Amino acid sequence: MKKYLEIGKIVGTHNIKGEVRVVPWCDEPEFLCEFSELYFIDDENKVNLKLKVDFSRVHKSLVLLKLHEIDTLEQARQLIGKILYIFKKDVKLENGRYFIQDIIGSTVYDIDTKRNYGKITKVLKTGANDIYEVTSKSGKSYLIPVVSTVVIDVDIEKKEILIRPIEGIFENAD
């Protein structure tokens, strides 16, 4: 499992005092505002540049951030396009909630027959409930609704998800 998680992308500046506009990659933009430290990837492609957040606030669907020592429009412009990360251990999730990045790559099994349907390759956010895209070994994709009657157990440590599929989802499956 990853030590750091992507949480958003800087897409622009907000004012001449160095604030940046961030598209949050989390369920609610307010979640991003909970962090006093964020991280960037350095030149060696390692997540280790710690950034102190002076303040943050939600503005429409974006988050406005003031990062410590970024005090000018010119400094803020240089950050456009950068991905922001959080340290995973700084987050406590409610029981039954998971990071999408931990779900991706999990193997999906039928709880009753132990049949291997493939791996989760994508998580789609639909509003009512998430949808797992499961891709079989042959490359065929299936969509699994993330509801308690279908997704029975999620084991992040083992990267396994046990399901009881709805009739018809895997008909004619390989």
SVG drawing of the C-alpha trace seen along z (x, -y; Angstrom):
<svg xmlns="http://www.w3.org/2000/svg" viewBox="-30 -41 46 64">
<polyline fill="none" stroke="black" stroke-width="0.4" points="0.0,0.0 1.1,-3.5 2.6,-5.7 1.3,-8.9 -2.0,-9.5 -2.8,-12.0 -5.3,-14.5 -5.5,-17.2 -4.0,-19.2 -3.0,-22.9 -4.8,-24.3 -4.3,-28.1 -3.7,-31.1 -6.2,-33.0 -4.7,-36.4 -1.4,-38.3 -0.6,-37.0 0.4,-33.5 -2.8,-31.6 -3.4,-28.6 -6.6,-27.0 -6.7,-23.2 -9.1,-20.7 -9.6,-18.2 -9.4,-14.5 -11.4,-13.4 -15.1,-12.9 -15.5,-16.3 -13.3,-19.4 -13.5,-20.1 -11.4,-17.0 -8.4,-18.6 -8.8,-21.6 -8.2,-19.4 -4.4,-19.1 -1.8,-21.4 0.9,-19.7 0.9,-18.5 3.6,-17.0 5.0,-17.4 7.0,-15.0 10.7,-16.1 13.0,-15.9 13.9,-12.3 10.2,-11.3 9.9,-10.8 7.1,-12.3 9.1,-14.1 8.8,-17.8 6.8,-18.9 4.6,-22.0 3.1,-23.8 -0.4,-25.1 -1.0,-28.5 -4.7,-28.4 -7.2,-26.8 -10.9,-27.2 -13.5,-25.8 -14.5,-28.0 -17.3,-26.5 -15.9,-23.1 -12.2,-24.1 -10.0,-24.6 -8.0,-27.8 -4.7,-27.2 -2.0,-29.5 1.2,-27.6 3.9,-28.8 6.6,-30.9 4.6,-31.1 3.9,-34.8 3.7,-36.1 1.7,-35.5 4.9,-34.5 5.7,-31.8 2.2,-30.5 2.2,-30.3 5.2,-28.0 3.1,-25.5 0.3,-25.1 0.0,-21.5 1.6,-20.1 0.0,-17.2 -0.5,-17.5 -0.2,-14.5 -1.1,-13.7 0.7,-11.3 -1.7,-8.4 -1.1,-7.8 -2.4,-11.4 -5.9,-10.1 -8.4,-8.0 -11.2,-6.6 -14.5,-5.5 -15.1,-1.7 -16.1,-0.4 -14.5,-3.4 -11.3,-2.9 -8.9,-4.9 -9.5,-4.3 -5.8,-3.8 -5.9,-0.9 -8.9,0.7 -7.3,0.5 -5.5,3.8 -7.5,5.9 -8.6,9.3 -12.4,9.9 -13.7,13.3 -17.2,14.8 -17.8,15.4 -19.7,18.6 -17.8,20.3 -14.3,18.7 -14.3,17.9 -11.7,15.2 -13.4,12.5 -10.3,10.4 -8.9,7.2 -10.3,3.8 -9.0,1.4 -11.1,-1.7 -13.6,-3.1 -16.4,-5.2 -18.1,-7.8 -21.8,-7.9 -23.3,-9.8 -25.6,-7.1 -22.9,-4.5 -19.5,-3.8 -19.0,-1.3 -16.0,1.0 -14.7,1.8 -13.4,5.4 -11.1,6.5 -10.7,10.2 -7.5,11.9 -8.6,11.9 -9.2,8.1 -13.0,8.1 -14.5,5.5 -17.5,5.8 -19.2,3.2 -19.9,4.1 -22.2,1.8 -20.6,1.1 -23.7,1.9 -23.8,4.1 -25.7,6.9 -23.0,7.3 -19.7,6.3 -19.6,8.6 -16.0,8.1 -13.0,5.9 -9.6,6.9 -7.2,4.1 -4.2,6.0 -4.7,9.1 -6.0,6.9 -9.1,9.1 -12.7,8.3 -15.4,10.9 -18.7,10.3 -22.0,12.0 -22.7,10.9 -26.1,9.8 -27.5,12.2 -26.4,11.3 -23.3,9.4 -20.9,12.2 -23.1,14.1 -20.9,15.3 -17.9,14.4 -14.5,15.8"/>
</svg>
